[in-house]
Amino acid sequence: MIDPDANDAAMAFARLAVELHDASGVDETVDAVVQFALLALNCTYAGVALYSRGSQAEIAAVTDPVVADVYDLQLSSECGPLVTALRERSTVLIRDTTTDNRWPEWAAKVAALGVRSVLDVPLATGDDSRSTVGVLGLYSPSPDAFSPDDEAIAHILARHASVALASARHEESMAQAVDARKLVGQAMGILMERFDVNDDQAFAILKRYSQDTNTKLRDVAQQLIDTRKLP
C-alpha cells in the first residue's frame, strides 16, 4: 500500500494518470483503475460498477469473481452499500460484514463469501446526481481493513477514475456518432443510385423506415448496406 503523504504516492498517481490517458476505451480505463487499487490500497479485491445509458448500474470490471457475486446480490435486490453510494453519492465503509446491521441479509451473504471489509466510493464528475458515473468498490477478507489513509487514497483514485471514465465515454460516443454518419451516408448513396432520388429524399426514406419500424437510424442504414433491403 502506498503512503498518501510520500513522494512515491505522487509518482504513483502520476503514472496512473498517464495510463488512464492512454487507455483506448472505457473497458481499458476501468481495468486500469481496479488494478491500481490492488497495488495502492489495503484491499484483496476491487471492482467498478457503472451507470449504463438506461440509468441502470452494471458491472464494469472486477479483479475476482467474488466481487461480481457481491455486486449481483445488490443489483438484483437494489439494496446494499453499492446502491446507497450510487444514489446518495456518498462513501460507504463497512468495517465488518459480520457485525454491520445496515443491510443484514446482504452482509450475511457477503460474509459467507469471505468478505469482511467493504469500502464503496462514488465516481462522479460534478455536484449533481446526473454527474454520477458509478462506484469503485474495495474489499478485504480481514475485518477493519481500511484505515483513514486508505480512504484518502481511494478518494484520490476515484477522482482520477471519474474524469478518465467521463472522457473515455465521451470519446466512444463521438466515435459512434462518426461511424453512424458514415453508415447513413453509405445507405443514402445506395438509395440515391437505386431509386434516382436526391440526398434529402434518400434521408427522408431512411428516417421514415426508422420511425415506422422503431429502429435506430444507424441500424436501418446498416441493414440496408448489408442486405440491400430496408427492414
C-alpha positions in Angstrom: 0.0 0.0 0.0 1.3 3.5 -0.8 1.7 6.3 1.7 -0.6 9.2 0.6 1.9 11.7 2.1 5.0 10.3 0.5 6.7 11.3 -2.8 6.1 7.9 -4.2 2.4 8.4 -3.9 2.6 11.4 -6.2 4.7 9.4 -8.6 2.2 6.5 -8.5 -0.8 8.7 -9.3 1.2 10.5 -12.0 1.8 7.1 -13.6 -1.8 6.2 -13.2 -2.9 9.5 -14.9 -0.7 8.6 -17.9 -2.1 5.1 -18.0 -5.7 6.3 -17.8 -5.0 8.9 -20.5 -3.5 6.2 -22.8 -6.4 3.7 -22.2 -8.2 3.1 -25.5 -11.7 2.9 -24.1 -14.0 2.5 -21.1 -13.1 -1.2 -20.6 -9.4 -0.5 -20.6 -9.9 2.5 -18.2 -11.8 0.6 -15.6 -9.4 -2.3 -15.8 -6.5 0.1 -15.1 -8.4 1.6 -12.1 -9.1 -1.7 -10.4 -5.6 -3.0 -10.9 -4.1 0.2 -9.5 -6.5 -0.2 -6.5 -5.0 -3.6 -5.7 -1.5 -2.1 -5.7 -2.2 1.2 -3.9 -4.7 0.1 -1.2 -5.1 -2.5 1.5 -7.7 -4.5 -0.4 -7.7 -8.0 -1.8 -10.4 -7.5 -4.4 -11.7 -4.5 -6.3 -14.4 -3.7 -8.8 -16.2 -0.9 -10.6 -19.9 -0.6 -11.3 -21.0 2.0 -13.8 -24.3 3.6 -14.8 -25.4 2.5 -18.3 -27.3 4.5 -20.8 -30.5 3.3 -19.3 -29.5 4.6 -15.9 -29.0 1.1 -14.6 -25.9 0.1 -12.7 -23.8 -2.6 -14.4 -20.7 -4.5 -13.5 -17.8 -2.9 -15.5 -14.7 -4.6 -14.0 -13.8 -7.0 -11.2 -10.5 -8.4 -10.1 -12.1 -11.6 -8.8 -15.4 -13.5 -9.3 -16.3 -12.9 -5.7 -16.7 -9.1 -6.5 -19.2 -10.0 -9.2 -21.2 -12.0 -6.6 -21.1 -9.1 -4.1 -22.4 -6.8 -6.9 -25.0 -9.2 -8.2 -26.5 -9.5 -4.7 -27.1 -5.8 -4.6 -28.1 -5.1 -8.2 -30.7 -7.8 -8.1 -32.2 -6.5 -4.8 -31.4 -2.8 -5.3 -30.2 -2.8 -1.7 -26.7 -2.5 -0.2 -23.8 -0.2 0.1 -23.1 0.0 -3.6 -26.7 1.1 -4.3 -26.5 3.6 -1.5 -23.2 5.0 -2.7 -24.7 5.4 -6.2 -28.0 7.0 -5.1 -26.7 9.2 -2.3 -23.3 9.9 -3.9 -21.7 9.1 -0.5 -18.8 6.9 0.6 -19.9 3.8 2.5 -17.5 2.0 4.8 -18.3 -1.4 6.4 -15.7 -2.4 8.9 -17.0 -5.9 9.4 -19.8 -7.6 7.5 -20.4 -9.9 10.4 -21.4 -7.0 12.7 -22.7 -4.3 10.4 -26.5 -4.1 10.7 -27.4 -1.7 7.9 -28.0 -4.4 5.3 -28.1 -7.6 7.4 -29.3 -10.0 4.7 -26.7 -8.8 2.2 -24.0 -8.6 4.8 -24.5 -12.2 5.9 -24.3 -13.5 2.3 -21.1 -11.4 1.7 -19.5 -12.6 4.9 -20.2 -16.1 3.8 -18.2 -15.3 0.6 -15.3 -14.4 2.8 -15.5 -10.6 2.5 -15.3 -8.8 5.8 -14.4 -5.2 5.0 -16.1 -3.1 2.3 -15.3 0.5 1.0 -17.5 1.9 -1.7 -16.6 5.2 -3.1 -18.8 7.1 -5.7 -17.3 8.1 -9.0 -18.7 11.5 -10.0 -17.6 14.4 -12.2 -19.8 17.2 -10.7 -22.1 18.1 -7.8 -25.4 16.9 -9.2 -26.8 13.4 -9.4 -26.6 13.4 -13.2 -22.8 13.5 -12.9 -22.6 10.2 -11.0 -20.6 7.8 -13.2 -20.5 4.8 -10.9 -18.8 3.3 -7.8 -15.4 2.0 -7.0 -15.7 -1.0 -4.6 -12.8 -2.2 -2.4 -12.9 -5.5 -0.5 -10.9 -7.4 2.1 -11.3 -10.7 3.9 -9.9 -9.0 7.0 -12.2 -7.0 9.4 -11.5 -3.3 9.8 -9.0 -3.4 6.9 -9.4 0.1 5.6 -7.6 2.9 7.5 -8.1 6.7 7.1 -5.1 6.7 4.7 -6.9 4.0 2.6 -10.0 6.2 2.4 -7.9 9.2 1.4 -6.2 7.3 -1.4 -9.5 5.8 -2.5 -11.0 9.2 -2.9 -8.0 10.4 -4.9 -8.2 7.3 -7.1 -12.0 7.9 -7.5 -11.4 11.5 -8.7 -8.8 10.3 -11.3 -11.1 7.5 -12.4 -14.2 9.7 -12.7 -12.5 12.2 -15.1 -10.9 9.4 -17.1 -14.2 7.5 -17.5 -16.2 10.5 -18.4 -13.5 11.3 -21.1 -13.4 7.7 -22.4 -17.2 7.6 -22.6 -17.3 10.9 -24.5 -14.7 9.7 -27.0 -16.6 6.5 -27.5 -19.8 8.4 -28.1 -18.1 10.7 -30.6 -16.6 7.7 -32.4 -20.0 6.0 -32.6 -21.6 9.2 -33.9 -19.0 9.5 -36.6 -19.5 5.8 -37.5 -23.3 6.3 -37.6 -22.9 9.3 -40.0 -20.7 7.2 -42.3 -23.2 4.3 -42.4 -26.1 6.7 -43.1 -24.1 8.3 -45.8 -23.4 4.9 -47.5 -27.1 3.9 -47.2 -28.2 7.2 -48.7 -25.8 6.6 -51.6 -27.4 3.2 -52.2 -30.9 4.7 -52.3 -29.9 7.6 -54.5 -28.4 5.3 -57.1 -31.2 2.7 -57.0 -34.2 5.0 -57.0 -32.7 8.1 -58.6 -33.5 10.3 -55.7 -31.6 13.2 -54.2 -29.9 13.2 -50.8 -32.8 14.9 -49.0 -35.2 12.3 -50.4 -32.9 9.4 -49.5 -32.5 10.6 -46.0 -36.3 11.0 -45.7 -36.7 7.4 -46.8 -34.3 6.1 -44.1 -35.9 8.3 -41.5 -39.4 7.1 -42.3 -38.3 3.4 -42.1 -36.6 4.2 -38.8 -39.7 5.7 -37.4 -42.2 3.1 -38.8 -40.1 0.1 -37.5 -39.0 1.8 -34.3 -35.4 1.0 -35.3 -32.4 3.3 -34.8 -31.4 5.2 -37.9 -27.9 3.7 -37.7 -29.3 0.1 -37.6 -31.6 0.8 -40.6 -28.6 2.1 -42.6 -26.5 -0.9 -41.5 -29.2 -3.4 -42.6 -29.6 -1.7 -46.0 -25.8 -1.8 -46.5 -25.6 -5.5 -45.5 -28.7 -6.8 -47.3 -29.5 -4.1 -49.9 -33.0 -4.2 -48.4 -34.9 -2.0 -45.9 -36.4 -3.6 -42.8 
